Amino acid sequence: MEKISRQKMPVQDAKERIKNFSSVALGYSEEQAVLEAKRCIQCKKPTCVNGCPVEINIPGFIKKIAEKKFPEAIKILKNKNNLPAICGRVCPQETQCEIKCVLAKKGEPVAIGRLERFAADWEITNSPKSEATVSSPKSDNGIKIAVVGSGPAGLTCAADLAKMGYDVIIFESLHETGGVLMYGIPEFRLPKKIVKTEIDYIKSLGVRISTNVLIGKTKTVQELFDEGYKAIFVGTGAGLPQFLGIPGENLNRIYSANEFLTRVNLMKAYKFPEYDTPIDIGKRVAVIGAGNVAMDSARVSLRLGADEVKIVYRRTEKEMPARLEEIENAKEEGVRLHLLTAPVRFMGDENNNVTGMECIKMELGEPDSSGRRRPVPIKNSEFKFDVDTIVMAIGQSPNPLLPKTIQGLQVGKHGNIITDEKTGATSIPGIFAGGDIATGASTVIEAMGAGKRAARTIDEYIKNLKK
């Protein structure tokens, strides 16, 4: 039998895609998906499952795709994963399930993420109301659970609890549901239509969502308990931007990546003037940082009309934390990398608009506490370049608003809620937390895993209350 090669993902041409916000990756055709699924050797001990934070039966759903039984494939997926169309697009499968694929030892792993996306998209296109693919919730047990935050951790926790029969309501501070899925990830990587479809599925399980409610201000956690909620899950994410603390950082047109992407995504600045949210970036943009958020900010800037976009990072390309796929996409689109480079100050004009930045060249010195070689400034290597806009994408800290309002809640030095990693339990009985609010900024799938673990623990907690 002829060996099947890993199927390439069809994509928009780089010269065309920088002119629009449509999906870059176009998804597998049915023929490609079936061929890729047939590459799976159906291991007796599938190590790929060990790499999945939400515990998907990976060989099971792939086998159904290979057999062209697509409704059965999505049913297996949704048994564990409530957001498969999202995960198939944004999860770093290459460092999780795929890296553990047996085929990766001597070649290329099965494209698990792409197959997950195919199955989820097939359902959306061909069978949006198929009873075969919807997990029916158990009968309502009348016990109320509150979930604070509608990002990936909150949505997952809420859906799993609804499947167990709980009466779940999500409280979201913004006017749109989805958290970082809506405001943080660009349309060309994760279409908002896909997010809304996944949220509709979660609503179909019986989950209610209340927007424009800021827990900690609109209502306190204690008030939720007083209203009869037996447990509360906090999944408010990492919304506090970090800055460098260097001169000129308060100039106009210096954005946190959080503000920049929220304006573009949630407020639809990319559709100005149809949506009245202008975002003036000029023609020269510098993005500080090299994670996925930095790549998103750089690629968005090109689509907003920038002629020149730079990524400024103090380490090497090999150490860039962004997914390799996102780095390659950015480079194809024309983003330039300025590596082993660190800003030291920003310059502005008489109107306090940023006009330039002074940087210094770096070299790698002795290893730091993490084992990585520490970037060290090279003396007398300062240089300047002109910019119209700067986006700071050097990380985000946990949202501090809610933890500050809960008396007795144990909080870490970075503002994160301290939890039991395996259960999501906090220092206060009945309050659980997971995702970026507990760990700091991480991935969508890791947040979902935390939501899933917390749902199981909440169920055990409630059962113990009854005894």
N, C-alpha and C positions, 0 to 999 in steps of 0.2 A: 504493500500500500504506500502510495506516494505521501511523503511528509508534508503536512499543511503548515504554511508559514503564518506567523502572527499577522492578523489583518490590520492594515493601516486605517487610521481614522480619517475619513474625508473631511477636509477643512476649506474654509473660504481662502482665496488667494490673499496674501498679505497686502498687496497694493490696493485691493478692493475693500478689505475688511476695515482698514483704518479710516475709511470714509463713512462707516455705519456702526450701529450698536447691535447688529444682528449676531446670532450665535456664530462663533468662530468654528467650533467643532460641530459637524453636521450630523453625526450619528451613523451607526452601521445600517446598511441595508439588510433586509431579511437574509439574503444569500450570504453576506459577510458574517452576520451573527451566527448563522448555523455552522458555517465553516469554522469560525473561531471556537464555538462551543465544542465542536468535535475534536479540538486539540486537547481538551481536558481528558486525562487518563483515568479519572474516577478512582482516586487512591482509596485504599481500604482505611487508611488513617490520614484523612485530609488535613495537612498542616496549615493550609490556607485559612481554615476556619479559626485557628488560634490567633491569626492576625487581624480578625474582624472585631472591632469593639462592640458591635451590636449582634454578634453571634449568628450571622446568616448561615444557613445550610448551603454553602457555595456549590459543592458538587451537585447537590440536588436540583437547584434552579438551572444550572448550566446544562445538566442532562436533559431537562425538559425543553430547553431551547434547541439543543441538538436534535431532538425528536419533533421539533416544530409544534410543541404543545405549550404555546405561549401563555394562555390563561393559567395553566398549572405552574409555570415558571414564576409569574408575578404573585401567585398565591403563596408560594414557598417564600419568596422575598418578603412579602408583607406580614408573614407570620412573625418575623423578627424586626423588620425595618419598616417604619411608618413613612419614610421619606426617600424611597429608592430613586426617583427621578432626580432628586437633588444630589444624593450621594454619588450617583453615577456620573455626575458632572464635576463635583468639586472636591471629593475625598481623595487624599493622597494614597491611592491603592498601591502605588509602587513601593511605598515604605511600610505597608501594612499587610494586606492579604497576599498581594502578588509577590512580594519578596519572599514569602514562605511557600510559594508554589513549587512543587517538585521539579517542574520543567525549568525553573529559573536557575537550577544548579548547573545545567549544561547548555542553556540557551535562553530563550525568551519565555517569560511566564504567560499563562493564559490571561487575556485582557479582561479580567473579572469586572472592573469598573465599567468598561464599555458595554459589556453584556448586561450588566445591571441597568444601565441607562436604556439599552435597547428594549428590554422587557418592560420597563416602566413607561417608556414612550409608546410602545405598542399598545399598552392598555389605554393610555390617554387618547390615542388616535382611533383605536378600533373597538374598544370595549369600555367606555367610561362608566357604565353602570352595571357591569357584569357581576352578577351575584357570586360567580365563581371566584372572583378576585377580592371580594370585600370580606374582611374579618368581622363577623357579627359580634357586638359586645354582649356580655352576659346581662341578665336582667338586673336592673338598677337595684342596688342594695340600700339606697337611701342615705349613704354616708357621703358627706361633702368633703372634697379635697380642693384646696386652692393652689394654683400654680402661678408664680409671679415671673412674668417674662415669657414672650412667645418666640424665643429663638429656638435653635435645634434641641437644646437640653429640655426646655419647657414643653415644646411640642411632643417630644418623644415620651417624656414622663407622663404627660396628660393622656396621650393616646393609649399607652400601656395600662394606665389605671382605669381608663374607660372600658377597655377590653375585659378588665377584671370585675367590672360592674359598679365602679364608683361614679358618683355624681361630681364631675370635674369642671371647674371653671378656670380659665386662664385670664389673668389681669395683665394688660399690656399698656405701657405708658404712652406709646405713640398712637397715631391714628390708623396705622396699618399693622397687620399681624405679620410676624416672621422674623423680627429682630434683625440680626446681622445678615440673614438671608435676603432681606429686602433692602436694607440701607447700606450694607457693606460690600456686597459682591456685584460687580458690573453686569449689566444686561447681557453683554456678549459672552459672559461665562455662565450666567445663571438667569435665564429669562424670568421676569416677574410672573408671567403667566403660568410657568411651571410651579413656582412657589405657591401661587394661589390655588392651583389644582391640588397640590399635596395637602394644603391646609383644609380645603373642602373635604378631602377624604377623612381627615382627622375630625372635622365637624360631624361627618356622617356617623362616626362612632358614638356621638352623643356629647362630645366636648363642647362647652360653651365658651365664647371668647368675649371679654369686655375690654374695649379699647379706651384710650384716653383716661386711664386710671393709673395714677402714680402711687403705688403702695409705698408707704412711708410719709406721704404727703396727703393724698386724697383720702386714704385709709391707712391705719396702722396695722401691723401684724396682730397686735392684741385685739383690735376690733374684728379682725377676721375670725380669730378664735371665739370671740364673744358672739359672732353671728352663726356659730355652729360648725365651722370648718374643723375637722378632727386632725388634719395635718396640713402643712404648708411646704411646698417645694419652691426654693428660690433659684431662679435661673436668669439673673439679670445681666449677665455678661460682663465684658471688659470694655466699658465705654469711656474711661478716663485717659485722654491722650497723654503721651510723654513728649517732653521737649529736651533739648540739649543744654539749655541754660547758658547760651553764649550771647555776646552783644548783638543787638539788632533783631532779636527774635520776635519782638512785638511790632515789627513793621507790617504795613498792609500787604496783602497778597502772600503772606506766609500762613498756610493752612495746616491744621492737623489733618492727617489722612482721613480721620473719622468725619470731620466736618466736610471735607472735600467730597468724599464718596457719598455721604448722606445727601448733600445738595444735588449731586448728579443723579443718584439712584432714586431715592425716596421722593425728592422734590422735582425730579425730572428736568434738571437744568439742561440736559442734553437736547431737550425739545424746546428751548427758548427760541422765539417768544410765544410759542403755543402755550407753554407753562411759564408763568411770570417769575422765574428764578434764574436771573442772569448770573453767570460766574465768569468773570473776566480774567483770563489767564495769560493774555499776550501771546507771544510767539516762542519764548524761551522758558522752559520749565526744568527745574531740578527737583528730583525726588530723593530725599535722604532716607536710606534704608534699603534692604534687599530681600525682604520677605514677600509673601504673596500679596499683601496689602500694598507694598511698594510697587510691585509689578502692575497691579490693578490701577494704581494711581497714574503710573507712567503711560499705560496703554490708553486709559481714559483721556489723558491730556492730548495725545495724538489725535484722538477722535473729536476732540473739542476744537481742533484747529492749530495746535502748536506745531511749529516747524522743526523745533529742536528740543528733544527731551533727554535728560541725563539721569542716570541712576548713580548716586554718589554713595560709596560704601567703603568702610575702613578696612575691610578684609579682602580676601581673594575671591574669584568667581567660584572656586570649588567649595568655599564656605558659605556661599549665599544660601539662606534658609528657604527661599522660594522653591516650589516644585520645579523640576527640570523642564517640564512641559511649558510652564509659564515663562521661564527664562528664555527658552528657545522661541516661543511666540513673540515675546517682547523684542528680542534681537531681530527676528524676521521683519517685524513691523517698523524697525528703525530706531528703537531705543538704544542709546549709547551708554556703555558701562564705564564709569570712572572709579576704578578699584584702588585699594590701598590709599584712599583719599578721605580726609575728614574735614568738615567745615570748622572754622575757628571764629568767624564773625560774618554778619550780613550787613550790607551797605544799602542806604536808601537815599531818596531825593528830598527836596524841600517839602514835598507833600506826604512824606512818610511812606512812600511806596518803595518796595524793595527793588533795587536795580542791579545788585551783584552780590557775590559771595567770595570770601577769601577762604581758601582751603590750604591744608598742609599735607604733604605726602607722608605715607606711613610705611613701616617695614615690620615684619613679624619678629618679635623678640622671644624671650623665654616663655614657657607655658604658664598659664594662669591656673586658678583653682579648678577650672573645668577641664584642664588638660590641653586646651588649645593654646597655641602660641599667641601671646598678647601683641596687639598692634601698638607700635611705638612711633612717635613722630620723628621724622628726619629733620635735623636742624637745618635752617635756612632754605627749606624747600617750599616755602609759601608761594602761592600763585592765586590769581583772581580770574573770574569769568563773569560775564554779564548774564543776568536772569531777569525775567519778568514775574515769575511765580515760583514759590518754593512749597513743596508738600513734605511735611514731617511724617515719616512712616517708620518710626523707630520703636514701635510697640505701644501697647495700651495696658493700663492697670485696671483691676476690677472696679466696677461702678461702686463708689463709696456711699451713695445716698441711703440705701435701705439698711445696710449693716449698722450704720451710725444710729439708727432709730430703734434698734432692738437691744434692750438692756440685758446684759449678761451674755450676749453672743460673743464667742471667741473669734477674734479676727487676727490675721497674720500681719507681719510688718509691712507688707505691700498692699494692705487693705482687703485681702482675700478672706472669705469666710473659711475657717478651718473646719474640715470635714473628715470623717472616716472615708478614706479613698474607696473602700470596697462597698460601702453602704450609702454614702452621702449624708449620714447623720451628723448633726452639728452638736454644739455644747448644750443646746436647749431641746428637751424632748418635744417631739411633734414638728420640729423645724428641720428640714432637709435642704441640701443645696448641691448644685453640680454645674459643670461647665466652666466657663471662663471666670465666673464669680468666685469659684473655689481654687482654680488652678492658675489663673492668669490666662492671657490670650493663647488659645490652642486651636485645634481644627474642629470643623463641623462634626465629624464623625466621633471624635473623642468626647465632645459635649453630648452627643446623642447617647453614647455608651454610658456616660454618667447619669443621664436621665433615666435610662433603662434600669440601671442598678438601683437608683433611688426608688423607682416605682415598686420594685420587688420588696425593698426594705419597708416602704410605707405600708404595703399590704400586710407584711408580717407585724409591723407596729400596731396597725388597726386591729388585727386578730388578737394580739396580746392584750389590747385595751378591753376587749370583750370578755376576757377570762376572769 
